[in-house]
């Protein structure tokens, strides 16, 4: 079979923050892709505001770089397992992967996750050991770790003969030698290795059309846009084609737009042939995994398998006393439409109706997956409330099972015992413990997902911010009985509505840690702090200092209160108990009790305790 030797299709995969997007930036800069006058910033592929702020890739994106008369089509993939649905889909689009590994940190949980997906598709790997100029870098040891990981994941002999490139994407340098002195300001070793190692796509453009959708985009003018690879044949604007649906039915449509990718742009093209990565518009309804074919030769490709969600939350219309003050979209209909619209592009998400009006059960791949959705909606002007995340249990061979996660922790030696104790309490099972030098200990655990909900904050406190905590979904195991993780501390709950005062907070702050300062509007049932004990306390944080015309002989002391703890969206979701919601608006994130009225809430609490006895 003839090959298209002038193009290569690759995905760049890595753990979070190992420099994958920075490497793509350098490949763009040092190729023949961009006009000499075109200036791109750092991490140009991170087009989403949240991606730029957090320095992580959330959505898989396509680009292409020109190297002389040749072209490398690149898919930049998320490094976090919560967005694994993005990773799984694009593996069918490419013929090889560029695995980026930090020269200091080595292989991490997400490295394992994305690499396993690549091997399942039998893709050809190239390893890039990045950040070789980082203090403490150990490139040779990291290559050995990668080899061990390849063997562990069942790589075949050809995959074990992977080429290695040593680079510093931040500085735009690379070399085939681990010696730092050999680094040169060029990406030529990367380009050459890609063309020498990655198989060229087959040139079967004369055969009947087969195009499979791996990613989805949405445009108000064009509707759904299917992004994927032409596996066979040729497609042109105006062609009548047939979509082989997932449910076994088929639908005809006419191709209205075709797009190719070059640099940072999506450009209109007239036709595409086998091996090209393109975007197609013209279909009213199309989903990931569906095949676009020649109507006279309708042959569907194997359906893409996407792992099921492991975590779920209840999203509700905001019904707090402050509802409608700050948001632009506040009705149940607007929230539901927005969630349904998200399903157009995020195949890892599930949205189900509940028996409550204005409430939906939203399932995803992890806390980060769902919190990013909430943050995105908040920035768009939505108001909503979200419950505590809950794991999704499954019945596997008649045994009720729950999701487990692989946990890898790097912590200073002096905090290792504290971390071990905290993970043991959360039913974690230690797999390995080793010293990695520089006063650091690496712990590997297997722990139930529900035990890790809310653990990140506790971990950062336990390690004074010096620890690194990574986790990724591993498998389902039989459920741990007679154990329910939860918050150890109770909440300080406001019993009044009004504006907080210094005087009132000074009388309350010795009970625990405050979440609000003076001059903040609160309402009855709103959580204003964390109790130092395990029970909830109703407090008045709005009362004023009594005024009288009697003056003390001593001068009034200046009232001062402690700085409140800032509760952002992630911290609030981690803090939640089962009877609490986080209220999210474009301007504020508040925690509230499900039952706002103090007396009704206390009665309900007594009834629950009596039922448990």
LUMMARGU-123039 format. One record per residue (C-alpha): residue in one letter; y, z, x. Coordinates in Angstrom, 2 decimals. Layout:
// residues N
> A/Y/Z/X
...
This chain:
// residues 613
> X/0.00/0.00/0.00
> X/3.45/-0.95/1.32
> X/5.88/1.89/2.08
> X/9.63/2.22/1.66
> X/10.29/3.14/5.29
> X/14.06/3.38/4.82
> X/13.98/6.52/2.61
> X/12.47/10.02/2.69
> X/12.36/12.61/-0.10
> X/12.45/16.27/0.98
> X/13.15/19.69/-0.48
> X/14.80/22.45/1.53
> X/13.17/25.80/0.82
> X/13.90/29.26/2.18
> X/14.31/32.93/1.43
> X/17.73/34.07/0.17
> X/20.42/33.99/2.87
> X/18.37/32.27/5.57
> X/20.97/29.50/5.87
> X/19.47/26.74/3.76
> X/22.68/25.62/2.03
> X/24.63/25.88/5.30
> X/22.07/23.58/6.91
> X/22.51/21.02/4.12
> X/26.25/21.20/4.77
> X/25.74/20.30/8.43
> X/23.35/17.47/7.60
> X/26.07/16.02/5.35
> X/28.78/16.45/7.99
> X/26.77/15.01/10.88
> X/25.28/12.04/9.01
> X/26.86/8.69/8.12
> X/27.33/9.82/4.52
> X/30.90/11.01/4.19
> X/34.09/9.10/4.80
> X/35.78/10.25/8.01
> X/38.72/11.51/5.90
> X/36.48/13.47/3.55
> X/36.51/17.15/4.35
> X/33.90/19.45/2.86
> X/34.08/23.22/2.82
> X/31.41/25.78/3.62
> X/28.27/25.67/1.42
> X/29.56/22.62/-0.45
> X/26.31/22.43/-2.45
> X/27.10/25.78/-4.11
> X/29.21/24.28/-6.89
> X/28.83/27.16/-9.34
> X/31.48/29.95/-9.09
> X/28.81/32.65/-9.16
> X/26.90/30.88/-6.37
> X/30.03/30.82/-4.22
> X/30.77/34.50/-4.83
> X/27.24/35.76/-4.20
> X/26.32/33.29/-1.48
> X/23.04/32.35/-3.20
> X/21.70/29.13/-4.69
> X/20.91/29.45/-8.40
> X/20.44/25.85/-9.51
> X/18.45/23.15/-7.72
> X/20.71/20.27/-6.73
> X/20.29/16.76/-5.39
> X/22.11/15.11/-2.54
> X/21.38/12.29/-0.10
> X/22.44/11.68/3.48
> X/22.76/8.31/5.19
> X/21.43/8.01/8.74
> X/22.29/4.49/9.89
> X/20.61/2.14/7.41
> X/18.19/4.86/6.27
> X/18.54/7.57/3.63
> X/17.17/11.09/3.20
> X/17.12/12.34/-0.39
> X/17.43/16.15/-0.33
> X/16.88/18.73/-3.04
> X/18.50/22.10/-2.31
> X/16.40/24.78/-4.02
> X/17.07/28.41/-5.00
> X/15.69/31.00/-2.61
> X/15.27/33.80/-5.14
> X/12.01/34.05/-7.08
> X/13.92/34.79/-10.31
> X/14.91/31.13/-10.24
> X/11.40/30.00/-9.33
> X/11.33/27.71/-12.36
> X/13.81/25.53/-10.48
> X/11.57/25.47/-7.38
> X/8.33/24.63/-9.18
> X/9.78/21.59/-10.91
> X/11.26/19.84/-7.91
> X/8.12/20.03/-5.76
> X/6.72/17.00/-7.64
> X/9.86/14.99/-6.76
> X/9.44/15.12/-2.97
> X/6.96/14.24/-0.23
> X/7.78/17.02/2.21
> X/9.65/20.30/2.69
> X/12.03/21.67/5.27
> X/11.17/25.37/5.50
> X/14.14/27.34/6.85
> X/13.31/30.76/8.35
> X/15.71/33.29/9.85
> X/15.08/33.75/13.59
> X/15.52/37.53/13.24
> X/14.10/38.40/9.80
> X/11.13/36.03/9.95
> X/9.00/35.31/6.89
> X/10.02/37.16/3.72
> X/8.58/37.47/0.18
> X/10.46/34.46/-1.19
> X/9.41/32.41/1.86
> X/5.83/32.99/0.76
> X/6.64/32.16/-2.86
> X/8.31/28.78/-2.26
> X/5.84/27.77/0.47
> X/2.90/28.46/-1.82
> X/4.41/26.10/-4.40
> X/4.82/23.42/-1.70
> X/1.19/23.71/-0.59
> X/0.00/23.44/-4.20
> X/1.56/19.95/-4.18
> X/0.07/19.16/-0.73
> X/3.52/18.51/0.77
> X/4.15/17.91/4.48
> X/6.10/20.81/6.08
> X/8.74/20.94/8.82
> X/9.84/24.39/10.01
> X/13.48/25.05/10.96
> X/13.98/28.39/12.73
> X/17.63/29.05/11.91
> X/20.19/31.51/13.33
> X/18.70/31.37/16.85
> X/22.05/32.62/18.18
> X/21.84/35.79/16.09
> X/21.63/39.08/18.07
> X/18.01/40.22/18.16
> X/16.70/36.72/17.36
> X/12.98/36.29/18.16
> X/12.28/32.60/17.50
> X/8.87/32.47/19.22
> X/7.53/35.46/17.28
> X/8.88/34.01/14.04
> X/7.00/30.74/14.65
> X/3.80/32.81/15.07
> X/4.59/34.61/11.79
> X/5.05/31.28/10.04
> X/1.71/30.05/11.41
> X/-0.01/33.21/10.15
> X/1.59/32.67/6.75
> X/0.44/29.03/6.66
> X/-3.13/30.12/7.41
> X/-2.97/32.89/4.80
> X/-1.77/30.44/2.14
> X/-4.59/28.01/2.90
> X/-2.73/25.22/4.70
> X/-4.93/22.32/5.82
> X/-5.23/21.13/9.44
> X/-2.46/18.56/9.13
> X/-0.06/21.13/7.64
> X/-0.86/23.60/10.45
> X/0.39/21.04/12.99
> X/3.94/21.46/11.69
> X/6.86/20.47/13.94
> X/9.42/23.19/14.72
> X/13.19/22.76/15.13
> X/15.40/25.58/16.42
> X/18.91/25.58/14.99
> X/22.12/27.40/14.27
> X/23.33/25.82/11.05
> X/26.54/27.85/11.14
> X/27.47/26.28/14.49
> X/25.99/22.87/13.69
> X/23.58/22.93/16.64
> X/19.86/22.21/16.94
> X/17.13/21.61/19.51
> X/13.37/21.21/19.78
> X/13.29/24.02/22.36
> X/13.62/27.76/21.55
> X/15.81/28.28/24.63
> X/19.36/28.94/23.40
> X/20.77/27.00/26.36
> X/19.26/23.76/24.99
> X/21.21/23.93/21.71
> X/23.52/20.92/21.27
> X/26.08/20.16/18.58
> X/23.92/17.66/16.75
> X/21.48/17.46/13.85
> X/19.68/14.46/15.37
> X/16.46/16.46/16.02
> X/16.33/17.24/12.29
> X/16.94/13.64/11.22
> X/14.42/12.23/13.70
> X/11.73/14.77/12.80
> X/12.13/14.04/9.08
> X/11.61/10.29/9.58
> X/8.72/10.83/12.01
> X/6.87/13.50/9.98
> X/7.56/13.14/6.25
> X/5.56/10.33/4.57
> X/7.59/7.42/3.19
> X/7.22/6.84/-0.57
> X/4.92/4.05/-1.73
> X/6.55/0.77/-2.70
> X/4.83/0.06/-6.00
> X/7.96/-1.18/-7.75
> X/6.15/-4.22/-9.17
> X/3.85/-2.02/-11.30
> X/4.66/-0.62/-14.80
> X/7.35/2.08/-14.90
> X/6.61/5.82/-14.50
> X/9.50/8.27/-14.18
> X/9.04/12.03/-14.60
> X/11.81/14.47/-15.52
> X/11.92/17.49/-13.20
> X/15.45/18.82/-13.82
> X/17.82/18.69/-16.77
> X/21.58/18.40/-16.97
> X/23.79/18.27/-20.03
> X/26.99/16.37/-20.68
> X/29.07/16.50/-23.87
> X/29.54/12.71/-23.76
> X/26.10/11.58/-22.54
> X/23.95/14.38/-24.00
> X/20.85/15.37/-22.09
> X/20.45/13.87/-18.62
> X/16.97/13.77/-17.12
> X/16.78/14.07/-13.32
> X/13.58/13.15/-11.53
> X/11.69/10.62/-9.47
> X/10.62/7.07/-10.13
> X/6.92/7.27/-9.24
> X/6.15/3.66/-10.10
> X/7.91/0.49/-11.17
> X/11.58/-0.37/-11.65
> X/14.16/0.82/-14.18
> X/17.49/-0.83/-15.07
> X/20.44/-0.11/-17.33
> X/19.74/-1.52/-20.80
> X/15.95/-1.32/-20.44
> X/13.95/-0.24/-23.50
> X/11.60/2.51/-22.40
> X/9.25/5.03/-24.00
> X/9.21/8.82/-23.50
> X/5.78/10.44/-23.55
> X/6.57/13.85/-25.10
> X/4.85/17.12/-24.23
> X/3.45/17.45/-27.75
> X/1.61/14.13/-27.45
> X/4.10/12.05/-29.45
> X/6.29/9.30/-28.01
> X/9.81/8.03/-28.63
> X/11.60/4.82/-27.67
> X/15.17/4.68/-26.35
> X/17.48/2.42/-24.37
> X/18.74/3.46/-20.92
> X/22.54/3.75/-21.19
> X/23.34/5.17/-17.75
> X/21.60/5.46/-14.40
> X/22.86/7.68/-11.60
> X/21.92/7.95/-7.95
> X/22.92/10.68/-5.50
> X/24.88/10.20/-2.32
> X/26.65/12.98/-0.45
> X/28.24/15.34/-2.96
> X/28.61/12.67/-5.65
> X/26.51/11.41/-8.52
> X/27.16/7.66/-8.57
> X/26.40/5.07/-11.24
> X/23.75/2.53/-10.27
> X/22.38/-0.56/-11.99
> X/18.70/-0.12/-11.15
> X/16.24/2.16/-9.34
> X/12.80/1.51/-7.90
> X/9.73/3.54/-6.98
> X/10.55/6.42/-4.64
> X/14.17/6.89/-5.79
> X/15.49/10.22/-7.08
> X/17.77/9.44/-10.00
> X/19.30/10.70/-13.25
> X/18.86/8.90/-16.60
> X/21.00/9.20/-19.75
> X/20.35/7.80/-23.22
> X/17.76/10.17/-24.65
> X/18.70/12.53/-27.46
> X/15.85/14.90/-26.71
> X/13.92/15.08/-23.45
> X/12.27/18.00/-21.68
> X/11.07/18.84/-18.20
> X/7.67/17.32/-17.43
> X/7.94/14.42/-19.87
> X/7.27/10.88/-18.59
> X/9.46/7.81/-19.14
> X/7.23/4.72/-19.16
> X/7.10/1.03/-19.87
> X/6.47/0.70/-23.67
> X/3.73/-1.83/-23.01
> X/1.94/0.45/-20.51
> X/2.47/4.04/-21.73
> X/0.79/6.25/-19.12
> X/1.92/9.87/-18.85
> X/1.97/11.75/-15.54
> X/0.37/15.23/-15.39
> X/2.64/17.82/-17.04
> X/4.56/20.11/-14.70
> X/3.35/23.70/-14.92
> X/6.06/26.35/-15.12
> X/5.19/30.04/-14.68
> X/5.83/32.15/-17.76
> X/8.67/34.73/-18.00
> X/7.88/38.30/-16.93
> X/10.92/40.21/-18.26
> X/12.73/40.33/-21.59
> X/15.92/41.80/-23.05
> X/17.48/41.96/-26.48
> X/20.85/40.19/-26.74
> X/22.99/41.31/-29.68
> X/26.28/40.43/-31.26
> X/28.86/42.97/-30.11
> X/29.39/45.57/-32.88
> X/31.22/48.30/-30.94
> X/34.60/49.63/-32.13
> X/36.24/47.36/-29.53
> X/34.43/44.20/-30.69
> X/36.56/41.06/-30.88
> X/39.42/42.40/-28.77
> X/38.78/40.55/-25.54
> X/36.35/37.70/-26.19
> X/36.90/34.18/-27.47
> X/33.35/33.69/-28.80
> X/32.15/36.77/-30.71
> X/30.16/35.63/-33.74
> X/26.37/35.60/-33.97
> X/26.39/31.83/-34.58
> X/28.40/31.17/-31.40
> X/26.12/33.37/-29.28
> X/22.96/31.78/-30.69
> X/24.30/28.25/-30.12
> X/25.12/29.14/-26.51
> X/21.63/30.57/-25.89
> X/19.99/27.50/-27.45
> X/22.18/25.28/-25.29
> X/20.97/27.12/-22.18
> X/17.42/26.13/-23.12
> X/18.45/22.48/-22.56
> X/18.58/23.05/-18.81
> X/16.65/26.27/-18.05
> X/12.94/25.81/-18.75
> X/12.07/29.32/-17.48
> X/14.06/30.88/-20.32
> X/12.74/31.79/-23.77
> X/14.89/32.69/-26.80
> X/13.24/34.13/-29.92
> X/14.68/35.38/-33.21
> X/14.13/39.04/-34.14
> X/13.97/40.83/-37.47
> X/17.52/42.12/-36.84
> X/20.49/39.99/-37.82
> X/22.56/38.94/-34.81
> X/19.88/39.87/-32.24
> X/17.62/37.70/-30.08
> X/14.79/38.41/-27.67
> X/15.62/36.60/-24.41
> X/12.86/36.30/-21.78
> X/13.28/35.27/-18.15
> X/11.82/35.52/-14.66
> X/13.58/38.71/-13.59
> X/16.65/40.94/-13.77
> X/18.75/38.56/-11.68
> X/17.79/35.55/-13.82
> X/18.96/37.28/-17.01
> X/22.01/38.99/-15.50
> X/23.28/35.64/-14.16
> X/23.02/34.23/-17.69
> X/24.99/37.19/-19.10
> X/27.62/36.88/-16.34
> X/27.96/33.15/-16.99
> X/28.45/33.73/-20.73
> X/30.96/36.51/-20.04
> X/33.05/34.18/-17.90
> X/32.97/31.55/-20.61
> X/34.60/34.02/-23.04
> X/31.59/35.46/-24.87
> X/31.20/39.03/-26.06
> X/27.67/40.40/-26.44
> X/25.45/43.42/-25.92
> X/22.20/43.56/-23.95
> X/19.37/46.10/-23.94
> X/17.42/47.59/-21.06
> X/15.11/45.01/-19.44
> X/11.45/45.37/-20.45
> X/8.40/43.79/-18.81
> X/6.25/41.39/-20.81
> X/2.67/42.60/-21.17
> X/-0.19/40.13/-21.50
> X/-3.77/40.33/-22.65
> X/-5.90/38.85/-19.84
> X/-9.66/38.69/-20.52
> X/-9.31/41.48/-23.05
> X/-7.43/43.78/-20.64
> X/-3.77/44.64/-21.26
> X/-1.95/43.71/-18.06
> X/1.54/43.96/-16.61
> X/3.36/41.99/-13.86
> X/3.23/43.25/-10.28
> X/5.59/42.31/-7.49
> X/5.25/41.99/-3.75
> X/7.89/44.18/-2.11
> X/9.13/43.94/1.45
> X/11.59/46.51/2.80
> X/13.37/46.77/6.12
> X/14.91/50.18/6.63
> X/16.17/52.33/9.51
> X/13.35/54.62/10.70
> X/15.07/57.81/9.53
> X/15.06/56.69/5.88
> X/11.49/55.35/5.80
> X/9.94/58.55/4.43
> X/12.51/58.73/1.61
> X/11.81/55.11/0.65
> X/8.03/55.67/0.76
> X/8.36/58.72/-1.50
> X/10.54/56.83/-4.01
> X/8.16/53.86/-4.19
> X/5.11/56.13/-4.54
> X/6.80/57.76/-7.56
> X/7.21/54.27/-9.04
> X/3.44/53.65/-8.65
> X/3.86/51.37/-5.64
> X/0.83/50.75/-3.41
> X/1.54/50.47/0.32
> X/0.00/47.37/1.91
> X/1.46/47.61/5.40
> X/3.88/49.62/7.53
> X/5.06/48.54/10.96
> X/7.86/49.11/13.42
> X/9.83/45.91/14.08
> X/11.97/47.33/16.90
> X/15.67/48.19/17.02
> X/14.93/51.41/15.11
> X/13.72/49.49/12.03
> X/10.59/49.95/9.93
> X/9.13/47.23/7.71
> X/7.25/48.35/4.60
> X/5.13/46.05/2.44
> X/4.21/47.25/-1.05
> X/2.65/46.02/-4.26
> X/4.41/47.63/-7.22
> X/4.54/47.18/-11.01
> X/7.64/45.29/-12.13
> X/8.66/48.00/-14.59
> X/8.75/50.50/-11.74
> X/11.24/48.30/-9.87
> X/13.68/47.94/-12.76
> X/16.78/49.81/-11.64
> X/15.37/50.56/-8.19
> X/17.92/48.56/-6.17
> X/20.72/51.10/-6.66
> X/18.47/54.05/-5.83
> X/17.24/52.21/-2.73
> X/20.75/51.49/-1.44
> X/21.66/55.16/-1.88
> X/18.47/56.31/-0.14
> X/19.12/54.08/2.89
> X/22.93/54.60/2.93
> X/23.33/50.85/2.45
> X/21.43/49.95/5.64
> X/18.17/48.91/3.99
> X/17.10/45.42/2.91
> X/15.03/45.23/-0.28
> X/13.20/42.02/-1.29
> X/10.68/41.52/-4.06
> X/8.95/38.61/-5.75
> X/6.48/38.24/-8.62
> X/2.88/38.32/-7.38
> X/0.39/38.59/-10.25
> X/-0.66/40.40/-13.43
> X/-2.81/43.53/-13.06
> X/-4.25/46.08/-15.52
> X/-1.51/48.26/-16.93
> X/-0.80/51.72/-15.43
> X/-1.52/54.18/-18.25
> X/0.30/57.41/-19.15
> X/3.35/56.54/-17.08
> X/6.74/55.28/-18.13
> X/9.49/54.95/-15.54
> X/12.96/55.84/-16.61
> X/16.24/57.27/-15.54
> X/16.02/60.80/-14.18
> X/19.58/61.68/-15.14
> X/21.10/62.02/-18.57
> X/24.39/60.50/-19.70
> X/27.83/61.92/-20.36
> X/28.76/60.50/-23.78
> X/32.23/60.47/-25.32
> X/32.59/62.25/-28.67
> X/36.04/60.84/-29.42
> X/37.92/57.55/-29.44
> X/41.13/57.29/-27.48
> X/42.50/57.09/-23.96
> X/41.06/59.23/-21.16
> X/43.28/61.80/-19.46
> X/43.29/63.47/-16.06
> X/43.18/66.87/-17.73
> X/40.06/66.06/-19.78
> X/38.19/64.40/-16.90
> X/38.88/67.36/-14.58
> X/37.08/69.57/-17.08
> X/34.05/67.26/-17.25
> X/33.53/65.85/-13.76
> X/31.70/68.92/-12.47
> X/28.92/68.01/-14.94
> X/28.08/64.82/-13.07
> X/29.47/61.50/-11.88
> X/32.18/59.77/-13.92
> X/32.21/56.03/-14.68
> X/35.79/55.99/-15.98
> X/39.10/57.17/-14.60
> X/42.25/58.26/-16.41
> X/44.04/55.88/-18.77
> X/40.87/54.07/-19.92
> X/40.20/53.39/-23.59
> X/36.89/54.84/-24.79
> X/35.13/55.24/-28.13
> X/32.65/57.67/-29.67
> X/29.16/56.97/-28.32
> X/30.36/55.26/-25.14
> X/28.71/56.45/-21.92
> X/31.48/57.67/-19.59
> X/29.37/59.15/-16.79
> X/25.99/60.29/-15.47
> X/24.89/63.87/-15.99
> X/23.57/65.73/-12.94
> X/20.71/66.99/-15.15
> X/18.16/65.05/-17.20
> X/19.70/65.55/-20.65
> X/22.58/63.79/-22.41
> X/25.80/65.76/-22.95
> X/28.54/64.92/-25.44
> X/31.96/65.36/-23.81
> X/35.62/65.00/-24.75
> X/37.44/62.91/-22.14
> X/40.55/62.22/-24.24
> X/41.99/65.69/-24.89
> X/45.54/66.35/-23.71
> X/46.79/69.35/-21.79
> X/48.23/71.91/-24.25
> X/52.03/71.75/-24.26
> X/54.26/74.85/-24.74
> X/57.76/75.91/-23.85
> X/56.43/78.74/-21.70
> X/56.63/77.95/-18.00
> X/54.49/79.56/-15.33
> X/56.24/81.18/-12.43
> X/53.94/79.13/-10.21
> X/54.71/75.42/-9.92
> X/52.14/73.22/-11.72
> X/49.54/71.89/-9.32
> X/49.21/68.12/-9.15
> X/46.07/67.18/-11.06
> X/43.65/64.98/-9.12
> X/40.24/63.64/-10.07
> X/37.44/62.07/-8.08
> X/37.21/58.30/-7.82
> X/34.88/57.11/-10.62
> X/31.77/55.09/-9.84
> X/32.33/51.39/-10.53
> X/29.63/50.08/-12.86
> X/29.38/46.31/-12.64
> X/26.94/44.32/-14.77
> X/23.89/44.74/-12.47
> X/24.52/48.47/-11.99
> X/24.92/48.93/-15.76
> X/21.67/47.10/-16.55
> X/19.84/49.24/-13.99
> X/21.31/52.43/-15.47
> X/20.33/51.74/-19.10
> X/17.85/53.85/-21.05
> X/15.91/52.61/-24.05
> X/18.52/53.99/-26.50
> X/21.47/52.33/-24.76
> X/23.12/48.91/-24.55
> X/25.52/47.35/-22.10
> X/28.56/45.87/-23.84
> X/29.80/42.79/-21.98
> X/33.19/41.16/-22.59
> X/35.30/38.80/-20.46
> X/37.34/41.78/-19.25
> X/35.04/44.81/-19.30
> X/31.47/46.03/-18.91
> X/30.76/49.21/-20.86
> X/27.62/51.25/-21.50
> X/27.11/52.63/-25.01
> X/24.53/54.48/-27.05
> X/22.67/52.52/-29.72
> X/23.73/55.15/-32.29
> X/27.42/55.80/-31.77
> X/27.93/58.73/-34.17
> X/27.32/61.97/-32.25
> X/25.68/63.99/-35.06
> X/23.43/61.09/-36.15
> X/22.39/60.46/-32.56
> X/21.47/64.12/-32.00
> X/19.42/64.15/-35.23
> X/17.56/61.01/-34.14
> X/16.88/62.58/-30.74
> X/15.38/65.70/-32.38
> X/13.19/63.54/-34.60
> X/11.87/61.64/-31.56
> X/11.04/64.87/-29.73
> X/9.21/66.27/-32.77
> X/7.22/63.04/-33.10
> X/6.17/63.26/-29.45
> X/4.89/66.84/-29.81
